[in-house]
Amino acid sequence: MVTFAQLTQLRPAEFGEAADGWHKLSSAASAAKDRVSDDIATQLQKLLIGEGVDAAVVRLRRLAQNFHYVQVESGLVRAALNGLGEELGAAQKKLLDVVAEAEAEKFTIKPDGSVHWVEADPTIPTTPQKSVQGERPVVVIGSDADPKRAKAQEYADRVGAALKEATEVDTRYAQALGRLHADNDLNVSDADWVDAQRDMGTVRTATGSLAEGSIPKDKSPKENAEWWKGLSGDDKADYAALYPASVGALDGIPSDVRDTANRVVLAEKRADYQTQLNAIPAEPWKYQPGSKGNPMATKTTEWVKWDREWAGKKAQLEASLKGMGDIRKRFERDIEPGDDRFPRAYLLGFSPEGRGRAVIANGNPDTADHTAVYVPGTNAGFGNLAHDIKRATTLWTVSDAVSDGGSVSTITWLGYDAPQGAKAAVSSDYANNGAPSLNRFVDGLNASHEAGSPGHLTVTGHSYGTTLIGSAARQGDLNADDIVTLGSPGVQVGRATDLDVPRGHVWNEEASGDPIPEAGRMKHGRTEYHFDTGVDYVTPSNERFGANPMRTDTSGHGSYWDRDSETLLNQARVVVGDYDNVSRRGR
């Protein structure tokens, strides 16, 4: 029970000072994590080879994970202390207001919370002191010989309410802060990260000052950016600590903020999913040998039951964990063999639910002079995420080499459910459903860019990804400077001028032997009727579409990122705005 004396003497600012100390610790741990992972381990990999180096890098990565855990837990302590100080301060203000009002009317509030007064009656030689305590029946003025009793009772009840509120706050936060502890060892396990996820939920429940409902939902990226800019530094840190998934999903706020938040979600979800996978019973023997009368092997009863209850969940967890592992591998490889430079990765979007969502940037798009957003096509998902991460990193390497000093960021945007298999790819639903998300993401890049201008922005798509790009332009506004289509089956519109970018800024590549432009045009090309040619299904490869046809020297549907190819170099030149040196077909 918080006493009257404790609440009146409380110094709420001390909680803020303690929270600032934990913030410094969290920030130091974050900086140490980046230093160990991005600088020391990376330089070792770059300069040295051998088993000793590999072992050292493993230990360094583990140390970086430990720092990450300290960063997250310290952020939660900070948020809890800020909330505790704010709520106790509110209770204290209510108490001090009562004391001031009571004293102004000649009442005295004693340390036990009782209200005392003296009724000055000139007819009585000695006027005795009278008192009431809180939570007693209120006596209405006029029903008692002493008209001050009812007023005193009001003050006493208000004192009691303030003390009760402070006690509830103290109890709630004591439980939350009591959870925030770690095992006394140097190993941050999956169990620790799962526990950190529970800690986050506990602190959220305790903290009444910052509600998730105040985070923008279904707002424009510009509105998201304005909300974030309007927050105090303390509130920004506490929102990111308590609601990293919601903060990390906000298009329009700074990329480094989204990256920090989404890395927390990744660490906690990976541990959670791995723990769930470990808990699935081992798969029983699938077949049992036939009998003398029935020589055919049959499925065992145990396996049939296991398959019904666990096989689907196991497959989903394994696919999600593979995708999360691919993202972590990208974090841990800030250089590639043979490359002198390789950009830091930024996780701009992440969710393992369903088929998974991931948006990974190579370099910070908020500060880049040139940014390219890559939209993958059919079969994209967590099961083969490494494939699409690699394509964007390859594009970055070549674009950076021809950028003439300008900074470059390339982004793998898996922000939609891509069709899985050729049969699903005939449907336009995947593109139509994902298109609004692409428009919001591109608008968010423009809103969060730090320079005086939004920078040069290219959206490039492969295969079915180009169909989504076309749908985005058809349904809304795709606010890009250039569009590049690779192996496109069609973009739902019939002319380059329908794709929102300035005239002359749609570029197309069709590699030799790529079957998709021809195979998909009847489903995703624009159907047109011409007197001389009859029915036509217009795609970016058609001359009448009006795209700039770029030369290719590769073959097949997956060849557009072949190293040292003209095909890849032309894409890079568009990304950095070097249009004069793009080689075009027919020239």
C-alpha positions in Angstrom: 0.0 0.0 0.0 1.4 3.4 -1.0 1.2 5.7 1.9 0.3 9.4 2.0 3.8 10.3 3.0 5.4 8.2 0.2 3.2 9.7 -2.5 3.6 13.3 -1.4 7.4 12.9 -1.2 7.7 11.1 -4.5 10.0 12.5 -7.1 8.6 11.2 -10.5 11.6 12.8 -12.3 13.8 10.2 -10.8 12.0 7.5 -12.7 12.7 9.4 -15.9 16.4 9.7 -15.0 16.6 6.0 -14.4 14.8 5.4 -17.7 17.4 7.6 -19.4 20.1 5.4 -18.0 18.5 2.2 -19.3 18.1 4.0 -22.7 21.8 4.7 -22.7 22.5 1.0 -22.0 20.1 -0.1 -24.7 21.7 2.3 -27.2 25.2 1.2 -26.3 24.2 -2.5 -26.7 22.7 -1.7 -30.1 25.9 0.1 -31.2 28.0 -2.8 -29.9 25.8 -5.3 -31.8 26.3 -3.4 -35.1 30.0 -2.9 -34.4 30.6 -6.6 -33.7 28.4 -7.9 -36.5 28.8 -5.3 -39.3 32.4 -4.3 -38.8 34.5 -6.8 -36.9 33.1 -10.0 -38.2 32.7 -8.7 -41.7 36.3 -7.5 -41.8 37.5 -10.8 -40.6 35.6 -12.6 -43.4 37.0 -10.1 -45.9 40.6 -10.3 -44.9 41.2 -13.8 -43.7 40.1 -17.4 -44.5 40.4 -20.6 -42.6 38.7 -22.7 -39.9 39.9 -20.4 -37.1 38.3 -17.4 -38.8 35.1 -19.3 -39.3 35.0 -20.3 -35.6 35.8 -16.7 -34.5 33.0 -15.3 -36.7 30.5 -17.8 -35.2 31.5 -16.5 -31.7 31.2 -12.9 -32.8 27.8 -13.5 -34.2 26.7 -15.0 -30.9 28.1 -12.0 -29.1 26.2 -9.7 -31.4 23.0 -11.6 -30.5 23.7 -11.2 -26.8 24.1 -7.4 -27.3 20.8 -7.5 -29.3 19.0 -9.2 -26.4 20.4 -6.6 -23.9 19.2 -3.9 -26.3 15.7 -5.3 -26.4 15.3 -6.0 -22.6 16.8 -2.7 -21.6 14.4 -0.9 -23.9 11.5 -2.7 -22.1 12.9 -1.6 -18.7 13.1 2.0 -20.0 9.5 1.9 -21.2 8.3 0.4 -17.9 10.1 3.1 -15.8 8.8 5.9 -18.0 5.3 4.6 -17.7 5.6 4.1 -13.9 6.9 7.6 -13.4 4.2 9.1 -15.5 1.3 7.2 -13.8 2.6 7.7 -10.3 3.2 11.4 -11.2 -0.5 11.6 -12.2 -1.6 10.1 -8.9 0.7 12.4 -7.0 -0.8 15.5 -8.7 -4.3 14.4 -7.8 -3.2 14.1 -4.1 -1.3 17.4 -4.0 -4.3 19.2 -5.6 -6.5 17.9 -2.9 -4.0 19.0 -0.2 -3.8 22.5 -1.7 -7.6 22.9 -2.0 -8.1 21.6 1.6 -5.5 23.9 3.1 -7.1 26.8 1.3 -10.3 26.1 3.1 -8.6 25.7 6.5 -8.6 21.9 6.5 -5.6 19.8 7.5 -4.7 16.5 6.0 -2.7 14.3 8.4 -0.1 11.6 7.3 -2.7 8.9 7.7 -4.9 10.6 5.1 -7.5 11.8 7.5 -8.9 15.3 7.1 -9.1 17.5 10.3 -10.7 20.8 11.0 -11.8 23.0 13.9 -15.2 24.5 14.0 -14.8 28.0 15.3 -17.9 28.7 17.5 -17.7 31.8 19.7 -20.3 30.3 22.0 -18.0 27.4 22.9 -15.0 28.2 25.0 -13.0 25.3 23.7 -13.7 24.2 20.1 -12.7 20.6 19.7 -10.8 19.3 16.5 -12.9 17.1 14.2 -11.8 14.6 11.6 -13.0 12.2 8.9 -11.3 9.5 6.8 -11.8 8.4 3.3 -14.4 5.9 2.0 -16.9 6.7 4.7 -20.6 7.6 3.9 -20.7 11.2 2.8 -22.8 13.5 5.0 -24.6 16.1 3.0 -24.2 19.6 4.2 -27.3 20.5 6.2 -27.9 17.1 7.6 -25.2 17.5 10.3 -24.8 20.1 12.9 -21.3 20.8 11.5 -21.6 21.9 7.8 -17.9 21.3 7.2 -18.1 17.6 7.7 -19.4 16.8 4.2 -16.6 18.9 2.6 -14.0 17.2 4.7 -15.4 13.8 3.7 -15.1 14.7 0.0 -11.4 15.6 0.5 -10.8 12.4 2.5 -12.3 10.3 -0.2 -10.2 12.0 -2.9 -7.1 11.4 -0.8 -8.1 7.7 -0.5 -8.7 7.5 -4.3 -5.3 8.9 -5.1 -3.6 6.5 -2.7 -5.5 3.6 -4.1 -4.6 4.6 -7.7 -0.9 4.9 -6.8 -1.0 1.5 -5.1 -2.6 -0.2 -8.1 0.1 1.4 -10.4 2.9 0.4 -8.1 1.7 -3.2 -7.9 1.1 -3.5 -11.7 4.6 -2.2 -12.6 6.3 -4.2 -9.8 5.0 -7.4 -11.5 6.1 -6.2 -14.9 9.6 -5.1 -13.8 10.0 -8.3 -11.8 9.8 -10.3 -15.0 12.6 -8.4 -16.7 15.6 -10.5 -15.7 17.9 -12.8 -17.6 19.8 -16.0 -16.8 23.2 -15.4 -15.4 25.2 -16.8 -18.4 26.6 -15.8 -21.7 24.2 -17.7 -23.9 21.0 -16.1 -25.2 18.9 -19.1 -26.2 15.7 -19.5 -28.1 14.0 -19.8 -24.7 15.4 -16.3 -23.7 13.9 -14.8 -26.9 10.6 -16.4 -26.3 10.7 -15.1 -22.8 11.5 -11.6 -24.1 8.4 -11.8 -26.2 6.3 -12.6 -23.1 8.1 -9.7 -21.3 7.0 -7.4 -24.0 3.4 -8.4 -23.5 3.6 -8.0 -19.8 5.1 -4.5 -20.0 2.4 -3.5 -22.6 -0.3 -4.6 -20.2 1.3 -2.6 -17.4 1.9 0.5 -19.4 -1.3 2.6 -19.6 0.3 5.7 -21.1 1.2 4.3 -24.5 -1.6 2.3 -26.2 -1.2 0.4 -29.4 -4.5 1.9 -30.6 -2.7 5.3 -30.9 -0.4 3.9 -33.6 -1.7 4.9 -37.0 -3.6 2.1 -38.8 -4.7 2.3 -42.5 -3.3 5.8 -42.8 -1.3 7.2 -45.6 2.5 7.1 -45.4 2.5 10.9 -45.2 0.2 10.7 -42.2 2.4 8.0 -40.6 5.4 10.2 -41.1 3.7 13.2 -39.5 2.6 11.1 -36.5 6.1 9.9 -36.0 7.7 13.3 -36.3 5.2 14.7 -33.8 6.3 12.2 -31.0 8.8 13.1 -28.3 12.1 11.2 -28.3 10.9 9.2 -25.3 7.7 8.2 -26.9 9.5 7.1 -30.1 11.8 4.9 -28.1 9.0 3.4 -26.0 6.6 2.7 -29.0 9.5 0.9 -30.8 10.3 -1.1 -27.7 6.7 -2.1 -26.9 5.1 -2.4 -30.3 8.0 -3.3 -32.7 5.7 -5.2 -35.2 3.3 -2.2 -35.5 6.1 0.3 -35.8 8.1 -1.8 -38.2 5.1 -2.0 -40.5 4.6 1.7 -40.9 5.3 3.0 -44.4 6.7 6.5 -44.3 8.7 6.5 -41.0 12.5 6.4 -41.1 14.1 3.2 -42.4 16.5 2.8 -39.5 13.6 2.8 -37.1 11.7 0.2 -39.1 14.9 -1.9 -39.3 15.5 -1.9 -35.6 11.9 -2.7 -34.8 11.6 -5.5 -37.4 14.9 -7.1 -36.2 13.4 -7.5 -32.8 10.3 -9.2 -34.3 12.5 -11.4 -36.4 14.6 -12.6 -33.4 11.5 -13.3 -31.3 9.5 -15.0 -34.0 12.4 -17.1 -35.1 12.9 -18.4 -31.5 9.1 -18.9 -31.1 8.8 -20.9 -34.4 11.9 -23.0 -33.6 10.5 -23.8 -30.2 7.2 -24.8 -31.7 9.0 -27.0 -34.3 11.1 -28.7 -31.6 7.9 -29.5 -29.7 6.3 -31.5 -32.7 6.6 -35.2 -32.1 9.0 -37.2 -34.2 7.5 -38.6 -37.4 6.7 -42.3 -36.9 7.4 -45.0 -39.3 5.3 -44.4 -42.4 4.9 -47.9 -43.7 4.4 -51.3 -42.2 5.3 -54.5 -44.1 2.5 -56.5 -45.6 1.2 -59.7 -44.2 1.2 -63.2 -45.8 -2.3 -62.6 -47.1 -1.7 -59.0 -48.1 1.9 -58.5 -49.2 1.4 -54.7 -50.0 3.0 -52.4 -47.4 0.4 -50.1 -45.8 0.7 -46.8 -43.8 0.9 -47.2 -40.1 -1.9 -45.9 -37.9 0.6 -43.8 -35.9 1.9 -42.1 -39.1 -1.6 -41.4 -40.4 -2.5 -39.7 -37.1 0.8 -37.8 -37.1 0.4 -36.7 -40.7 -3.1 -35.4 -40.0 -2.2 -33.5 -36.8 1.4 -32.3 -37.4 2.6 -32.6 -41.0 1.1 -29.3 -42.2 2.2 -27.3 -39.2 5.7 -28.8 -39.5 6.0 -27.8 -43.2 4.8 -24.3 -42.5 7.2 -23.8 -39.6 10.1 -25.2 -41.6 9.4 -22.9 -44.6 9.1 -19.8 -42.3 12.3 -20.7 -40.5 14.1 -21.1 -43.8 13.0 -17.6 -44.8 14.0 -16.2 -41.5 17.4 -17.9 -41.8 17.9 -16.4 -45.2 17.3 -12.9 -43.8 19.7 -13.5 -41.0 22.3 -14.7 -43.5 21.9 -11.5 -45.4 22.5 -9.6 -42.1 25.6 -11.6 -41.5 27.2 -11.1 -44.9 27.8 -7.4 -45.3 30.4 -8.3 -48.0 30.6 -11.0 -50.6 33.8 -12.8 -51.6 35.6 -10.6 -54.2 33.6 -7.4 -53.4 35.3 -4.5 -51.7 32.1 -3.0 -50.6 28.7 -4.3 -49.7 25.9 -2.3 -48.1 24.3 -2.7 -44.7 20.9 -4.5 -44.8 17.7 -2.8 -43.6 14.7 -4.9 -42.7 11.8 -2.6 -43.8 9.0 -5.2 -43.4 8.7 -8.6 -41.8 5.9 -11.0 -40.9 6.3 -14.8 -40.9 2.5 -15.4 -40.9 1.0 -17.3 -43.9 3.5 -17.3 -46.8 5.5 -14.6 -45.1 6.3 -11.0 -45.9 9.8 -9.5 -46.1 11.2 -6.3 -47.4 15.0 -6.1 -47.3 17.0 -3.1 -48.5 20.7 -3.1 -49.4 21.7 0.4 -48.2 19.5 3.0 -46.6 16.9 4.2 -49.1 16.3 7.3 -46.9 19.7 8.7 -47.8 20.2 7.1 -51.3 20.5 9.1 -54.4 19.1 6.1 -56.4 16.7 3.5 -55.1 15.4 0.4 -56.9 12.5 -1.7 -55.6 12.5 -5.2 -57.0 9.1 -7.1 -57.1 9.6 -10.9 -57.5 7.1 -13.1 -59.3 5.7 -16.6 -59.3 6.9 -18.9 -56.5 8.3 -16.1 -54.4 8.0 -16.7 -50.7 9.9 -17.6 -47.6 10.8 -21.0 -49.0 13.1 -19.5 -51.6 13.7 -16.0 -50.2 17.5 -16.2 -50.6 17.0 -16.4 -54.4 15.3 -12.9 -54.5 17.6 -11.4 -51.9 20.5 -12.4 -54.1 19.0 -10.7 -57.1 18.7 -7.4 -55.4 22.2 -7.5 -53.9 23.6 -8.4 -57.4 21.7 -5.4 -58.8 23.2 -3.2 -56.1 26.7 -4.3 -56.8 26.5 -3.4 -60.5 24.4 -0.2 -60.0 26.9 1.0 -57.4 29.8 0.5 -59.8 28.2 2.7 -62.5 26.6 5.3 -60.2 29.4 7.9 -60.7 29.6 8.5 -56.9 25.9 8.5 -56.2 24.6 6.3 -53.4 22.4 3.4 -54.2 19.8 1.3 -52.4 18.2 -1.8 -53.9 15.2 -3.5 -52.2 13.7 -6.9 -52.4 9.9 -6.3 -51.9 8.1 -9.5 -50.9 5.1 -7.6 -49.7 2.4 -9.8 -51.2 1.3 -13.4 -51.6 2.9 -14.4 -54.8 1.2 -17.2 -56.9 2.8 -20.6 -56.2 3.1 -22.5 -59.5 2.1 -21.9 -63.1 -1.5 -22.8 -62.5 -2.0 -20.1 -59.9 -0.1 -17.6 -61.9 -2.9 -17.3 -64.5 -5.0 -15.5 -61.9 -4.8 -11.7 -61.6 -6.0 -11.8 -58.0 -2.5 -12.0 -56.5 -1.4 -8.9 -58.4 -4.6 -7.0 -57.7 -4.5 -7.8 -54.0 -0.9 -6.9 -53.6 -0.8 -3.7 -55.7 -2.1 -1.3 -53.0 0.6 -2.4 -50.7 3.3 -1.7 -53.3 1.8 1.8 -53.9 1.9 2.5 -50.1 5.5 1.2 -49.8 6.7 3.4 -52.7 4.9 6.4 -51.2 6.5 5.6 -47.9 10.0 5.7 -49.5 9.2 9.2 -50.8 7.9 10.3 -47.4 10.9 9.1 -45.4 13.6 10.3 -47.8 15.9 12.7 -45.9 17.2 14.8 -48.8 15.6 17.9 -50.1 14.2 15.9 -53.0 12.8 12.3 -52.9 15.7 11.0 -54.9 15.6 8.8 -58.1 13.3 5.8 -57.7 12.9 2.8 -60.0 10.5 0.0 -59.6 11.6 -3.2 -61.3 9.6 -6.4 -61.6 10.2 -9.9 -62.9 7.7 -12.2 -64.4 4.4 -12.0 -62.4 5.9 -9.1 -60.4 5.5 -7.0 -63.5 1.8 -7.8 -63.5 1.6 -6.5 -60.0 3.4 -3.3 -61.0 0.9 -2.7 -63.8 -2.0 -3.4 -61.4 -0.5 -0.9 -58.9 -0.4 1.8 -61.7 -3.9 0.9 -62.9 -5.5 0.9 -59.4 -3.8 3.9 -58.0 -0.7 6.1 -58.3 2.7 4.4 -58.6 4.9 7.3 -57.7 8.2 6.2 -59.3 10.5 7.8 -61.8 11.3 4.6 -63.9 9.8 1.2 -64.3 11.7 -1.8 -65.6 9.9 -5.0 -66.6 11.8 -8.3 -67.0 10.3 -11.3 -68.7 6.8 -9.8 -68.4 3.7 -11.8 -69.2 1.7 -8.6 -69.3 1.0 -5.6 -67.0 -2.8 -5.3 -67.4 -2.5 -2.1 -69.4 -1.8 -1.6 -73.0 0.5 1.3 -73.1 3.7 2.5 -71.3 2.0 5.8 -70.7 -0.6 4.1 -68.5 2.1 3.2 -65.9 2.2 6.6 -64.2 6.0 7.3 -64.7 7.1 10.1 -67.1 6.9 9.4 -70.8 9.9 7.5 -72.0 10.7 6.0 -68.6 9.3 2.5 -69.0 12.0 -0.1 -69.9 11.7 -3.7 -70.9 13.9 -6.7 -71.2 13.0 -10.0 -72.8 15.8 -12.5 -72.8 16.4 -15.0 -75.6 14.4 -18.2 -75.0 12.3 -16.7 -72.2 8.9 -18.4 -72.6 6.9 -16.4 -70.2 6.1 -13.3 -72.3 4.5 -15.4 -74.9 2.9 -17.9 -72.5 1.3 -15.4 -70.2 0.2 -12.7 -72.6 -3.3 -14.1 -73.1 -3.9 -13.9 -69.3 -2.1 -10.7 -68.3 -1.6 -8.8 -71.6 -4.0 -6.0 -72.6 -6.6 -7.5 -75.1 -6.9 -5.3 -78.2 -8.7 -5.7 -81.5 -7.0 -4.3 -84.6 -8.4 -4.3 -88.1 -5.1 -5.4 -89.7 -3.9 -8.0 -87.2 -7.1 -9.0 -85.4 -6.9 -9.9 -81.6 -3.7 -8.9 -79.9 -2.5 -9.3 -76.3 -0.3 -6.4 -75.7 2.7 -6.8 -73.3 5.8 -4.6 -72.7 7.5 -6.7 -75.4 5.1 -5.4 -78.0 6.3 -2.5 -80.1 2.9 -0.7 -79.8 3.2 -0.8 -76.0 5.8 1.9 -76.2 8.5 0.7 -73.7 12.2 1.2 -74.3 13.4 -2.2 -75.5 16.8 -2.9 -73.9 19.3 -5.3 -75.3 19.9 -8.6 -73.6 22.7 -11.1 -74.0 21.3 -13.8 -71.7 18.8 -16.6 -72.2 16.0 -18.1 -70.2 13.5 -16.7 -67.7 15.9 -16.6 -64.7 18.9 -15.1 -66.5 18.3 -11.4 -65.9 20.8 -11.1 -63.1 23.7 -13.0 -64.7 27.0 -11.3 -63.6 29.0 -9.5 -66.3 26.0 -9.5 -68.6 24.7 -6.6 -70.7 21.3 -7.6 -69.5 22.1 -6.7 -65.9 24.3 -3.7 -66.8 21.4 -2.1 -68.7 19.1 -2.4 -65.6 21.8 -0.8 -63.4 22.1 2.1 -65.8 18.4 2.8 -65.6 18.6 2.5 -61.8 21.2 5.3 -61.6 19.6 7.4 -64.4 22.4 6.9 -66.9 19.9 6.6 -69.8 22.3 7.6 -72.6 24.4 4.6 -72.0 21.5 2.1 -72.0 21.9 -0.2 -75.0 18.6 -0.6 -76.8 17.4 -3.1 -79.4 17.4 -1.8 -82.9 20.2 0.7 -82.3 
